[in-house]
C-alpha cells in the first residue's frame, strides 16, 4: 500500500517479457501511468504477491524464496492455451479487491451481484482513481490444466527436462475507472517489439 508511482515505473522498465508475447507493451503502459499521474490519478499503488492458497497434492508446484519476512511463496498453476504461448487471463476472481478496505470489498460484492458483473471489474469501479494495483504471480513450471485431456488447455511446458522450461513471473495491472480517460489509440506491431521513438 502507498507505493509511489516512480517505483512502479522502474519495475515495469526492468521487467522482461518473452519476445513472443505480442499483446502487451510495457512502454505504452508506463506512458499511460505517467499521463494519469499528471492528472492526479494512479499516484498511490498497492503491490501484492499472489501465491497459491491451497496445496494441490496432484501438482508439485513448489515454492519460491524471494527473501520476504513472511517466508517462501507457494507457486501458482497457470496452464496455457493449446498450440500457443498464451496463458490468457492469469487473475482469479476477486484478485483485484486486494488492497481495498473491508467496506469497499463488501461494496464490490454487493454491486457485483446487483449488476451481474465480474467481481474484478466491479473492484475497478470501487477503487479510487488515485490508486493502482500491481499483482505479481510466481508461476510454477510444473503447471498443467486441472482437467486431464483438456482440449483447450495444455501444460505450461510439454517437456520439463527442456532447459528452456522454467518458473515464470506473471504480472497483472489493475487500473481503476478514470475520471480523465485517455483516448483509445490503435497500434500495429510487427515482428520486432514495440519501442518509443526517440525525438
PyMOL CGO cylinders between C-alpha atoms (Angstrom):
from pymol import cmd
from pymol.cgo import CYLINDER

trace = [
    CYLINDER, 0.00, 0.00, 0.00, 1.13, 3.55, -0.75, 0.3, 1, 1, 1, 1, 1, 1,
    CYLINDER, 1.13, 3.55, -0.75, 3.94, 2.56, -3.11, 0.3, 1, 1, 1, 1, 1, 1,
    CYLINDER, 3.94, 2.56, -3.11, 4.99, 5.54, -5.22, 0.3, 1, 1, 1, 1, 1, 1,
    CYLINDER, 4.99, 5.54, -5.22, 4.40, 5.66, -8.98, 0.3, 1, 1, 1, 1, 1, 1,
    CYLINDER, 4.40, 5.66, -8.98, 8.12, 6.04, -9.72, 0.3, 1, 1, 1, 1, 1, 1,
    CYLINDER, 8.12, 6.04, -9.72, 8.80, 2.61, -8.19, 0.3, 1, 1, 1, 1, 1, 1,
    CYLINDER, 8.80, 2.61, -8.19, 6.08, 1.03, -10.35, 0.3, 1, 1, 1, 1, 1, 1,
    CYLINDER, 6.08, 1.03, -10.35, 7.51, 2.65, -13.50, 0.3, 1, 1, 1, 1, 1, 1,
    CYLINDER, 7.51, 2.65, -13.50, 11.02, 1.48, -12.54, 0.3, 1, 1, 1, 1, 1, 1,
    CYLINDER, 11.02, 1.48, -12.54, 9.73, -2.08, -12.03, 0.3, 1, 1, 1, 1, 1, 1,
    CYLINDER, 9.73, -2.08, -12.03, 7.96, -2.09, -15.40, 0.3, 1, 1, 1, 1, 1, 1,
    CYLINDER, 7.96, -2.09, -15.40, 11.07, -0.71, -17.13, 0.3, 1, 1, 1, 1, 1, 1,
    CYLINDER, 11.07, -0.71, -17.13, 13.14, -3.59, -15.73, 0.3, 1, 1, 1, 1, 1, 1,
    CYLINDER, 13.14, -3.59, -15.73, 10.56, -6.34, -16.24, 0.3, 1, 1, 1, 1, 1, 1,
    CYLINDER, 10.56, -6.34, -16.24, 11.39, -8.56, -19.21, 0.3, 1, 1, 1, 1, 1, 1,
    CYLINDER, 11.39, -8.56, -19.21, 8.59, -10.02, -21.33, 0.3, 1, 1, 1, 1, 1, 1,
    CYLINDER, 8.59, -10.02, -21.33, 9.06, -13.08, -23.53, 0.3, 1, 1, 1, 1, 1, 1,
    CYLINDER, 9.06, -13.08, -23.53, 9.76, -11.89, -27.07, 0.3, 1, 1, 1, 1, 1, 1,
    CYLINDER, 9.76, -11.89, -27.07, 6.86, -13.98, -28.42, 0.3, 1, 1, 1, 1, 1, 1,
    CYLINDER, 6.86, -13.98, -28.42, 4.28, -12.07, -26.34, 0.3, 1, 1, 1, 1, 1, 1,
    CYLINDER, 4.28, -12.07, -26.34, 2.67, -9.54, -28.67, 0.3, 1, 1, 1, 1, 1, 1,
    CYLINDER, 2.67, -9.54, -28.67, -0.43, -8.39, -26.79, 0.3, 1, 1, 1, 1, 1, 1,
    CYLINDER, -0.43, -8.39, -26.79, 1.21, -6.15, -24.18, 0.3, 1, 1, 1, 1, 1, 1,
    CYLINDER, 1.21, -6.15, -24.18, 3.59, -3.20, -24.35, 0.3, 1, 1, 1, 1, 1, 1,
    CYLINDER, 3.59, -3.20, -24.35, 5.10, -2.12, -21.05, 0.3, 1, 1, 1, 1, 1, 1,
    CYLINDER, 5.10, -2.12, -21.05, 6.41, 1.16, -22.54, 0.3, 1, 1, 1, 1, 1, 1,
    CYLINDER, 6.41, 1.16, -22.54, 2.85, 2.06, -23.53, 0.3, 1, 1, 1, 1, 1, 1,
    CYLINDER, 2.85, 2.06, -23.53, 1.55, 1.10, -20.08, 0.3, 1, 1, 1, 1, 1, 1,
    CYLINDER, 1.55, 1.10, -20.08, 4.27, 3.19, -18.40, 0.3, 1, 1, 1, 1, 1, 1,
    CYLINDER, 4.27, 3.19, -18.40, 3.34, 6.13, -20.63, 0.3, 1, 1, 1, 1, 1, 1,
    CYLINDER, 3.34, 6.13, -20.63, -0.32, 5.74, -19.64, 0.3, 1, 1, 1, 1, 1, 1,
    CYLINDER, -0.32, 5.74, -19.64, 0.57, 5.69, -15.93, 0.3, 1, 1, 1, 1, 1, 1,
    CYLINDER, 0.57, 5.69, -15.93, 2.73, 8.82, -16.25, 0.3, 1, 1, 1, 1, 1, 1,
    CYLINDER, 2.73, 8.82, -16.25, -0.06, 10.63, -18.09, 0.3, 1, 1, 1, 1, 1, 1,
    CYLINDER, -0.06, 10.63, -18.09, -2.64, 9.70, -15.44, 0.3, 1, 1, 1, 1, 1, 1,
    CYLINDER, -2.64, 9.70, -15.44, -0.26, 10.75, -12.66, 0.3, 1, 1, 1, 1, 1, 1,
    CYLINDER, -0.26, 10.75, -12.66, -0.18, 14.26, -14.17, 0.3, 1, 1, 1, 1, 1, 1,
    CYLINDER, -0.18, 14.26, -14.17, -3.98, 14.28, -13.76, 0.3, 1, 1, 1, 1, 1, 1,
    CYLINDER, -3.98, 14.28, -13.76, -3.70, 13.29, -10.08, 0.3, 1, 1, 1, 1, 1, 1,
    CYLINDER, -3.70, 13.29, -10.08, -4.57, 9.64, -10.70, 0.3, 1, 1, 1, 1, 1, 1,
    CYLINDER, -4.57, 9.64, -10.70, -2.53, 6.45, -10.05, 0.3, 1, 1, 1, 1, 1, 1,
    CYLINDER, -2.53, 6.45, -10.05, -0.37, 8.30, -7.53, 0.3, 1, 1, 1, 1, 1, 1,
    CYLINDER, -0.37, 8.30, -7.53, -0.53, 5.52, -4.92, 0.3, 1, 1, 1, 1, 1, 1,
    CYLINDER, -0.53, 5.52, -4.92, -0.12, 1.80, -5.54, 0.3, 1, 1, 1, 1, 1, 1,
    CYLINDER, -0.12, 1.80, -5.54, -0.74, -1.47, -3.78, 0.3, 1, 1, 1, 1, 1, 1,
    CYLINDER, -0.74, -1.47, -3.78, 1.76, -4.19, -4.74, 0.3, 1, 1, 1, 1, 1, 1,
    CYLINDER, 1.76, -4.19, -4.74, 0.82, -7.78, -3.90, 0.3, 1, 1, 1, 1, 1, 1,
    CYLINDER, 0.82, -7.78, -3.90, 2.42, -11.16, -4.49, 0.3, 1, 1, 1, 1, 1, 1,
    CYLINDER, 2.42, -11.16, -4.49, -0.30, -13.73, -5.10, 0.3, 1, 1, 1, 1, 1, 1,
    CYLINDER, -0.30, -13.73, -5.10, 0.74, -17.18, -4.03, 0.3, 1, 1, 1, 1, 1, 1,
    CYLINDER, 0.74, -17.18, -4.03, -1.28, -20.39, -4.05, 0.3, 1, 1, 1, 1, 1, 1,
    CYLINDER, -1.28, -20.39, -4.05, -3.75, -20.58, -1.16, 0.3, 1, 1, 1, 1, 1, 1,
    CYLINDER, -3.75, -20.58, -1.16, -4.41, -24.33, -1.05, 0.3, 1, 1, 1, 1, 1, 1,
    CYLINDER, -4.41, -24.33, -1.05, -1.99, -27.18, -1.60, 0.3, 1, 1, 1, 1, 1, 1,
    CYLINDER, -1.99, -27.18, -1.60, -2.76, -29.46, -4.54, 0.3, 1, 1, 1, 1, 1, 1,
    CYLINDER, -2.76, -29.46, -4.54, -1.49, -32.97, -3.91, 0.3, 1, 1, 1, 1, 1, 1,
    CYLINDER, -1.49, -32.97, -3.91, -1.65, -33.79, -7.64, 0.3, 1, 1, 1, 1, 1, 1,
    CYLINDER, -1.65, -33.79, -7.64, 0.69, -30.96, -8.61, 0.3, 1, 1, 1, 1, 1, 1,
    CYLINDER, 0.69, -30.96, -8.61, 4.23, -30.43, -7.38, 0.3, 1, 1, 1, 1, 1, 1,
    CYLINDER, 4.23, -30.43, -7.38, 4.25, -26.67, -7.85, 0.3, 1, 1, 1, 1, 1, 1,
    CYLINDER, 4.25, -26.67, -7.85, 6.97, -25.85, -5.37, 0.3, 1, 1, 1, 1, 1, 1,
    CYLINDER, 6.97, -25.85, -5.37, 7.74, -22.62, -3.55, 0.3, 1, 1, 1, 1, 1, 1,
    CYLINDER, 7.74, -22.62, -3.55, 9.95, -19.61, -4.22, 0.3, 1, 1, 1, 1, 1, 1,
    CYLINDER, 9.95, -19.61, -4.22, 12.07, -17.72, -1.74, 0.3, 1, 1, 1, 1, 1, 1,
    CYLINDER, 12.07, -17.72, -1.74, 12.12, -14.01, -2.54, 0.3, 1, 1, 1, 1, 1, 1,
    CYLINDER, 12.12, -14.01, -2.54, 13.58, -13.07, 0.84, 0.3, 1, 1, 1, 1, 1, 1,
    CYLINDER, 13.58, -13.07, 0.84, 10.28, -11.88, 2.29, 0.3, 1, 1, 1, 1, 1, 1,
    CYLINDER, 10.28, -11.88, 2.29, 9.74, -11.76, 6.06, 0.3, 1, 1, 1, 1, 1, 1,
    CYLINDER, 9.74, -11.76, 6.06, 6.58, -13.86, 5.54, 0.3, 1, 1, 1, 1, 1, 1,
    CYLINDER, 6.58, -13.86, 5.54, 8.69, -16.73, 4.17, 0.3, 1, 1, 1, 1, 1, 1,
    CYLINDER, 8.69, -16.73, 4.17, 8.51, -18.73, 0.96, 0.3, 1, 1, 1, 1, 1, 1,
    CYLINDER, 8.51, -18.73, 0.96, 5.68, -18.24, -1.52, 0.3, 1, 1, 1, 1, 1, 1,
    CYLINDER, 5.68, -18.24, -1.52, 3.70, -21.26, -2.81, 0.3, 1, 1, 1, 1, 1, 1,
    CYLINDER, 3.70, -21.26, -2.81, 3.75, -21.01, -6.60, 0.3, 1, 1, 1, 1, 1, 1,
    CYLINDER, 3.75, -21.01, -6.60, 0.62, -20.76, -8.73, 0.3, 1, 1, 1, 1, 1, 1,
    CYLINDER, 0.62, -20.76, -8.73, -0.52, -23.08, -11.50, 0.3, 1, 1, 1, 1, 1, 1,
    CYLINDER, -0.52, -23.08, -11.50, -1.38, -21.41, -14.81, 0.3, 1, 1, 1, 1, 1, 1,
    CYLINDER, -1.38, -21.41, -14.81, -1.79, -23.59, -17.90, 0.3, 1, 1, 1, 1, 1, 1,
    CYLINDER, -1.79, -23.59, -17.90, -1.58, -22.28, -21.47, 0.3, 1, 1, 1, 1, 1, 1,
    CYLINDER, -1.58, -22.28, -21.47, -3.90, -22.36, -24.42, 0.3, 1, 1, 1, 1, 1, 1,
    CYLINDER, -3.90, -22.36, -24.42, -3.01, -25.31, -26.64, 0.3, 1, 1, 1, 1, 1, 1,
    CYLINDER, -3.01, -25.31, -26.64, -0.80, -24.57, -29.66, 0.3, 1, 1, 1, 1, 1, 1,
    CYLINDER, -0.80, -24.57, -29.66, 0.00, -21.09, -28.31, 0.3, 1, 1, 1, 1, 1, 1,
    CYLINDER, 0.00, -21.09, -28.31, 2.34, -19.50, -25.77, 0.3, 1, 1, 1, 1, 1, 1,
    CYLINDER, 2.34, -19.50, -25.77, -0.56, -17.60, -24.17, 0.3, 1, 1, 1, 1, 1, 1,
    CYLINDER, -0.56, -17.60, -24.17, -1.71, -18.18, -20.60, 0.3, 1, 1, 1, 1, 1, 1,
    CYLINDER, -1.71, -18.18, -20.60, -4.73, -15.96, -21.16, 0.3, 1, 1, 1, 1, 1, 1,
    CYLINDER, -4.73, -15.96, -21.16, -6.09, -14.26, -18.04, 0.3, 1, 1, 1, 1, 1, 1,
    CYLINDER, -6.09, -14.26, -18.04, -3.90, -15.02, -15.04, 0.3, 1, 1, 1, 1, 1, 1,
    CYLINDER, -3.90, -15.02, -15.04, -6.01, -13.26, -12.39, 0.3, 1, 1, 1, 1, 1, 1,
    CYLINDER, -6.01, -13.26, -12.39, -8.54, -15.18, -10.33, 0.3, 1, 1, 1, 1, 1, 1,
    CYLINDER, -8.54, -15.18, -10.33, -11.98, -13.83, -9.37, 0.3, 1, 1, 1, 1, 1, 1,
    CYLINDER, -11.98, -13.83, -9.37, -11.59, -11.37, -6.51, 0.3, 1, 1, 1, 1, 1, 1,
    CYLINDER, -11.59, -11.37, -6.51, -7.86, -10.76, -7.01, 0.3, 1, 1, 1, 1, 1, 1,
    CYLINDER, -7.86, -10.76, -7.01, -8.47, -7.13, -7.89, 0.3, 1, 1, 1, 1, 1, 1,
    CYLINDER, -8.47, -7.13, -7.89, -10.06, -6.46, -4.49, 0.3, 1, 1, 1, 1, 1, 1,
    CYLINDER, -10.06, -6.46, -4.49, -6.56, -6.72, -2.96, 0.3, 1, 1, 1, 1, 1, 1,
    CYLINDER, -6.56, -6.72, -2.96, -5.78, -3.52, -1.05, 0.3, 1, 1, 1, 1, 1, 1,
    CYLINDER, -5.78, -3.52, -1.05, -9.40, -2.41, -0.74, 0.3, 1, 1, 1, 1, 1, 1,
    CYLINDER, -9.40, -2.41, -0.74, -10.86, -1.75, 2.71, 0.3, 1, 1, 1, 1, 1, 1,
    CYLINDER, -10.86, -1.75, 2.71, -13.34, -4.25, 4.16, 0.3, 1, 1, 1, 1, 1, 1,
    CYLINDER, -13.34, -4.25, 4.16, -16.09, -1.72, 3.49, 0.3, 1, 1, 1, 1, 1, 1,
    CYLINDER, -16.09, -1.72, 3.49, -15.13, -1.39, -0.19, 0.3, 1, 1, 1, 1, 1, 1,
    CYLINDER, -15.13, -1.39, -0.19, -14.79, -5.17, -0.59, 0.3, 1, 1, 1, 1, 1, 1,
    CYLINDER, -14.79, -5.17, -0.59, -18.34, -5.55, 0.74, 0.3, 1, 1, 1, 1, 1, 1,
    CYLINDER, -18.34, -5.55, 0.74, -19.48, -2.78, -1.62, 0.3, 1, 1, 1, 1, 1, 1,
    CYLINDER, -19.48, -2.78, -1.62, -17.76, -4.59, -4.51, 0.3, 1, 1, 1, 1, 1, 1,
    CYLINDER, -17.76, -4.59, -4.51, -19.59, -7.85, -3.74, 0.3, 1, 1, 1, 1, 1, 1,
    CYLINDER, -19.59, -7.85, -3.74, -22.93, -6.09, -3.47, 0.3, 1, 1, 1, 1, 1, 1,
    CYLINDER, -22.93, -6.09, -3.47, -22.57, -4.15, -6.75, 0.3, 1, 1, 1, 1, 1, 1,
    CYLINDER, -22.57, -4.15, -6.75, -21.21, -7.24, -8.49, 0.3, 1, 1, 1, 1, 1, 1,
    CYLINDER, -21.21, -7.24, -8.49, -24.33, -9.21, -7.55, 0.3, 1, 1, 1, 1, 1, 1,
    CYLINDER, -24.33, -9.21, -7.55, -26.73, -6.37, -8.40, 0.3, 1, 1, 1, 1, 1, 1,
    CYLINDER, -26.73, -6.37, -8.40, -25.19, -5.73, -11.85, 0.3, 1, 1, 1, 1, 1, 1,
    CYLINDER, -25.19, -5.73, -11.85, -24.32, -9.39, -12.51, 0.3, 1, 1, 1, 1, 1, 1,
    CYLINDER, -24.32, -9.39, -12.51, -20.80, -8.16, -13.19, 0.3, 1, 1, 1, 1, 1, 1,
    CYLINDER, -20.80, -8.16, -13.19, -17.44, -9.86, -12.61, 0.3, 1, 1, 1, 1, 1, 1,
    CYLINDER, -17.44, -9.86, -12.61, -16.04, -9.01, -9.19, 0.3, 1, 1, 1, 1, 1, 1,
    CYLINDER, -16.04, -9.01, -9.19, -12.71, -7.83, -10.61, 0.3, 1, 1, 1, 1, 1, 1,
    CYLINDER, -12.71, -7.83, -10.61, -14.43, -5.34, -12.92, 0.3, 1, 1, 1, 1, 1, 1,
    CYLINDER, -14.43, -5.34, -12.92, -16.55, -4.04, -10.04, 0.3, 1, 1, 1, 1, 1, 1,
    CYLINDER, -16.55, -4.04, -10.04, -13.42, -3.64, -7.91, 0.3, 1, 1, 1, 1, 1, 1,
    CYLINDER, -13.42, -3.64, -7.91, -12.05, -1.29, -10.58, 0.3, 1, 1, 1, 1, 1, 1,
    CYLINDER, -12.05, -1.29, -10.58, -15.26, 0.77, -10.26, 0.3, 1, 1, 1, 1, 1, 1,
    CYLINDER, -15.26, 0.77, -10.26, -14.95, 0.97, -6.48, 0.3, 1, 1, 1, 1, 1, 1,
    CYLINDER, -14.95, 0.97, -6.48, -11.22, 1.66, -6.22, 0.3, 1, 1, 1, 1, 1, 1,
    CYLINDER, -11.22, 1.66, -6.22, -10.19, 5.32, -6.04, 0.3, 1, 1, 1, 1, 1, 1,
    CYLINDER, -10.19, 5.32, -6.04, -8.76, 6.68, -9.33, 0.3, 1, 1, 1, 1, 1, 1,
    CYLINDER, -8.76, 6.68, -9.33, -5.71, 7.72, -7.28, 0.3, 1, 1, 1, 1, 1, 1,
    CYLINDER, -5.71, 7.72, -7.28, -4.86, 4.08, -6.51, 0.3, 1, 1, 1, 1, 1, 1,
    CYLINDER, -4.86, 4.08, -6.51, -3.37, 1.46, -8.83, 0.3, 1, 1, 1, 1, 1, 1,
    CYLINDER, -3.37, 1.46, -8.83, -2.82, -2.23, -8.16, 0.3, 1, 1, 1, 1, 1, 1,
    CYLINDER, -2.82, -2.23, -8.16, 0.10, -4.40, -9.29, 0.3, 1, 1, 1, 1, 1, 1,
    CYLINDER, 0.10, -4.40, -9.29, -0.20, -8.15, -8.65, 0.3, 1, 1, 1, 1, 1, 1,
    CYLINDER, -0.20, -8.15, -8.65, 2.81, -10.43, -9.11, 0.3, 1, 1, 1, 1, 1, 1,
    CYLINDER, 2.81, -10.43, -9.11, 2.23, -14.15, -9.73, 0.3, 1, 1, 1, 1, 1, 1,
    CYLINDER, 2.23, -14.15, -9.73, 5.00, -16.72, -9.23, 0.3, 1, 1, 1, 1, 1, 1,
    CYLINDER, 5.00, -16.72, -9.23, 4.03, -19.44, -11.72, 0.3, 1, 1, 1, 1, 1, 1,
    CYLINDER, 4.03, -19.44, -11.72, 5.41, -22.99, -11.48, 0.3, 1, 1, 1, 1, 1, 1,
    CYLINDER, 5.41, -22.99, -11.48, 7.00, -24.65, -14.50, 0.3, 1, 1, 1, 1, 1, 1,
    CYLINDER, 7.00, -24.65, -14.50, 5.02, -27.75, -13.46, 0.3, 1, 1, 1, 1, 1, 1,
    CYLINDER, 5.02, -27.75, -13.46, 1.69, -26.04, -14.23, 0.3, 1, 1, 1, 1, 1, 1,
    CYLINDER, 1.69, -26.04, -14.23, -0.87, -28.02, -16.18, 0.3, 1, 1, 1, 1, 1, 1,
    CYLINDER, -0.87, -28.02, -16.18, -4.67, -27.97, -16.67, 0.3, 1, 1, 1, 1, 1, 1,
    CYLINDER, -4.67, -27.97, -16.67, -6.94, -29.02, -13.82, 0.3, 1, 1, 1, 1, 1, 1,
    CYLINDER, -6.94, -29.02, -13.82, -8.81, -31.32, -16.21, 0.3, 1, 1, 1, 1, 1, 1,
    CYLINDER, -8.81, -31.32, -16.21, -6.69, -34.03, -17.78, 0.3, 1, 1, 1, 1, 1, 1,
    CYLINDER, -6.69, -34.03, -17.78, -7.11, -34.41, -21.56, 0.3, 1, 1, 1, 1, 1, 1,
    CYLINDER, -7.11, -34.41, -21.56, -8.38, -30.84, -21.85, 0.3, 1, 1, 1, 1, 1, 1,
    CYLINDER, -8.38, -30.84, -21.85, -8.92, -29.89, -25.49, 0.3, 1, 1, 1, 1, 1, 1,
    CYLINDER, -8.92, -29.89, -25.49, -8.44, -26.17, -24.78, 0.3, 1, 1, 1, 1, 1, 1,
    CYLINDER, -8.44, -26.17, -24.78, -5.58, -26.03, -22.29, 0.3, 1, 1, 1, 1, 1, 1,
    CYLINDER, -5.58, -26.03, -22.29, -2.17, -27.66, -22.11, 0.3, 1, 1, 1, 1, 1, 1,
    CYLINDER, -2.17, -27.66, -22.11, 0.71, -27.84, -19.63, 0.3, 1, 1, 1, 1, 1, 1,
    CYLINDER, 0.71, -27.84, -19.63, 2.97, -24.83, -19.36, 0.3, 1, 1, 1, 1, 1, 1,
    CYLINDER, 2.97, -24.83, -19.36, 5.81, -26.97, -20.79, 0.3, 1, 1, 1, 1, 1, 1,
    CYLINDER, 5.81, -26.97, -20.79, 5.39, -30.20, -22.72, 0.3, 1, 1, 1, 1, 1, 1,
    CYLINDER, 5.39, -30.20, -22.72, 8.92, -31.32, -21.74, 0.3, 1, 1, 1, 1, 1, 1,
    CYLINDER, 8.92, -31.32, -21.74, 10.01, -30.34, -18.24, 0.3, 1, 1, 1, 1, 1, 1,
    CYLINDER, 10.01, -30.34, -18.24, 13.53, -31.58, -18.98, 0.3, 1, 1, 1, 1, 1, 1,
    CYLINDER, 13.53, -31.58, -18.98, 13.93, -28.98, -21.71, 0.3, 1, 1, 1, 1, 1, 1,
    CYLINDER, 13.93, -28.98, -21.71, 16.49, -26.41, -20.47, 0.3, 1, 1, 1, 1, 1, 1,
    CYLINDER, 16.49, -26.41, -20.47, 14.07, -23.64, -21.51, 0.3, 1, 1, 1, 1, 1, 1,
    CYLINDER, 14.07, -23.64, -21.51, 11.44, -24.91, -19.04, 0.3, 1, 1, 1, 1, 1, 1,
    CYLINDER, 11.44, -24.91, -19.04, 11.50, -22.59, -16.06, 0.3, 1, 1, 1, 1, 1, 1,
    CYLINDER, 11.50, -22.59, -16.06, 9.31, -20.98, -13.44, 0.3, 1, 1, 1, 1, 1, 1,
    CYLINDER, 9.31, -20.98, -13.44, 7.70, -17.75, -14.63, 0.3, 1, 1, 1, 1, 1, 1,
    CYLINDER, 7.70, -17.75, -14.63, 6.66, -14.47, -13.10, 0.3, 1, 1, 1, 1, 1, 1,
    CYLINDER, 6.66, -14.47, -13.10, 3.35, -13.10, -14.31, 0.3, 1, 1, 1, 1, 1, 1,
    CYLINDER, 3.35, -13.10, -14.31, 2.06, -9.61, -13.61, 0.3, 1, 1, 1, 1, 1, 1,
    CYLINDER, 2.06, -9.61, -13.61, -1.37, -8.03, -13.67, 0.3, 1, 1, 1, 1, 1, 1,
    CYLINDER, -1.37, -8.03, -13.67, -2.02, -4.29, -13.50, 0.3, 1, 1, 1, 1, 1, 1,
    CYLINDER, -2.02, -4.29, -13.50, -5.45, -3.18, -12.33, 0.3, 1, 1, 1, 1, 1, 1,
    CYLINDER, -5.45, -3.18, -12.33, -6.44, 0.37, -13.25, 0.3, 1, 1, 1, 1, 1, 1,
    CYLINDER, -6.44, 0.37, -13.25, -9.48, 1.90, -11.56, 0.3, 1, 1, 1, 1, 1, 1,
    CYLINDER, -9.48, 1.90, -11.56, -12.11, 3.65, -13.65, 0.3, 1, 1, 1, 1, 1, 1,
    CYLINDER, -12.11, 3.65, -13.65, -10.66, 7.04, -14.59, 0.3, 1, 1, 1, 1, 1, 1,
    CYLINDER, -10.66, 7.04, -14.59, -12.15, 10.50, -14.26, 0.3, 1, 1, 1, 1, 1, 1,
    CYLINDER, -12.15, 10.50, -14.26, -9.73, 11.56, -17.02, 0.3, 1, 1, 1, 1, 1, 1,
    CYLINDER, -9.73, 11.56, -17.02, -9.78, 8.68, -19.53, 0.3, 1, 1, 1, 1, 1, 1,
    CYLINDER, -9.78, 8.68, -19.53, -7.29, 8.85, -22.38, 0.3, 1, 1, 1, 1, 1, 1,
    CYLINDER, -7.29, 8.85, -22.38, -8.46, 8.46, -25.98, 0.3, 1, 1, 1, 1, 1, 1,
    CYLINDER, -8.46, 8.46, -25.98, -8.12, 4.93, -27.33, 0.3, 1, 1, 1, 1, 1, 1,
    CYLINDER, -8.12, 4.93, -27.33, -5.37, 4.53, -29.91, 0.3, 1, 1, 1, 1, 1, 1,
    CYLINDER, -5.37, 4.53, -29.91, -4.58, 1.51, -32.04, 0.3, 1, 1, 1, 1, 1, 1,
    CYLINDER, -4.58, 1.51, -32.04, -1.07, 0.16, -32.56, 0.3, 1, 1, 1, 1, 1, 1,
    CYLINDER, -1.07, 0.16, -32.56, 0.11, -2.41, -35.06, 0.3, 1, 1, 1, 1, 1, 1,
    CYLINDER, 0.11, -2.41, -35.06, 3.13, -4.46, -34.08, 0.3, 1, 1, 1, 1, 1, 1,
    CYLINDER, 3.13, -4.46, -34.08, 5.22, -6.50, -36.46, 0.3, 1, 1, 1, 1, 1, 1,
    CYLINDER, 5.22, -6.50, -36.46, 7.97, -9.00, -35.82, 0.3, 1, 1, 1, 1, 1, 1,
    CYLINDER, 7.97, -9.00, -35.82, 10.02, -6.55, -33.76, 0.3, 1, 1, 1, 1, 1, 1,
    CYLINDER, 10.02, -6.55, -33.76, 8.94, -5.44, -30.31, 0.3, 1, 1, 1, 1, 1, 1,
    CYLINDER, 8.94, -5.44, -30.31, 7.32, -2.01, -29.93, 0.3, 1, 1, 1, 1, 1, 1,
    CYLINDER, 7.32, -2.01, -29.93, 9.59, 0.76, -28.67, 0.3, 1, 1, 1, 1, 1, 1,
    CYLINDER, 9.59, 0.76, -28.67, 9.16, 4.51, -28.28, 0.3, 1, 1, 1, 1, 1, 1,
    CYLINDER, 9.16, 4.51, -28.28, 10.65, 6.79, -30.92, 0.3, 1, 1, 1, 1, 1, 1,
    CYLINDER, 10.65, 6.79, -30.92, 13.46, 8.99, -29.64, 0.3, 1, 1, 1, 1, 1, 1,
    CYLINDER, 13.46, 8.99, -29.64, 12.98, 12.64, -30.59, 0.3, 1, 1, 1, 1, 1, 1,
]
cmd.load_cgo(trace, "trace")
